[in-house]
Amino acid sequence: ERLLETWREILTALGREISDFHFELPALPFKSITALKPFEDKLDAIICAWVGACVIEKRAQPYGNRDCAIWAPICAA
């Protein structure tokens, strides 16, 4: 239940950045924890695409060096 709540918070935050995406949380009860893997993969893909868009729009900054970096969106204060 805590994992689903965290994912709900992530989807809420993404919804402020992505105007039109349809993404539903898995419904309780689910058969096993492995049943959540497809949802996790979809969520990961959406986050990666959003961060990539932020990089292209120059709304992200790298952390690391010129050989290896993690890009993070720049959040408005």
C-alpha positions in Angstrom: 0.0 0.0 0.0 2.9 2.4 0.7 4.4 1.7 -2.7 1.1 2.5 -4.4 0.9 5.7 -2.4 4.4 6.7 -3.5 3.5 6.0 -7.1 0.3 8.0 -6.7 2.4 11.0 -5.5 4.7 10.6 -8.5 1.8 10.4 -10.9 0.3 13.6 -9.4 3.6 15.4 -9.8 4.0 14.2 -13.4 0.4 15.3 -14.1 1.5 18.9 -13.4 4.2 18.6 -16.1 2.5 16.3 -18.7 -0.9 17.7 -19.7 -2.4 14.6 -21.2 -1.4 11.1 -20.2 -3.6 8.3 -19.0 -2.0 6.1 -16.5 -3.8 4.1 -13.9 -2.4 2.6 -10.7 -2.7 -1.1 -10.3 -5.8 -2.0 -8.3 -5.7 -3.8 -4.9 -5.6 -6.7 -4.4 -3.0 -7.9 -6.8 -2.0 -11.6 -7.1 1.7 -11.0 -6.3 4.3 -8.3 -6.1 5.6 -9.4 -9.5 2.2 -8.2 -10.9 3.4 -4.7 -10.3 6.5 -4.9 -12.5 4.7 -3.9 -15.8 3.4 -0.8 -14.0 6.8 0.0 -12.7 8.3 -0.3 -16.2 5.7 2.0 -17.7 6.2 4.6 -14.9 10.0 4.4 -15.4 9.6 5.0 -19.2 7.3 8.0 -18.7 9.8 9.5 -16.2 12.7 8.9 -18.5 10.9 10.5 -21.5 9.9 13.5 -19.4 13.5 14.0 -18.2 14.7 13.7 -21.8 12.2 16.4 -22.9 13.5 18.6 -20.1 17.1 18.1 -21.3 16.1 19.1 -24.9 14.2 22.2 -23.5 17.2 23.1 -21.4 15.2 22.6 -18.2 17.5 20.0 -16.7 21.0 20.0 -15.4 23.6 17.3 -15.3 25.2 16.0 -12.1 28.5 14.2 -12.7 31.2 14.8 -15.3 31.5 15.0 -19.1 31.9 11.2 -19.3 29.0 10.3 -17.1 26.1 12.3 -15.7 22.6 12.0 -14.3 20.2 14.6 -15.6 17.6 16.1 -13.2 14.9 18.6 -14.1 15.3 22.1 -12.8 12.4 22.7 -10.5 11.0 26.2 -10.2 11.2 27.5 -6.6 
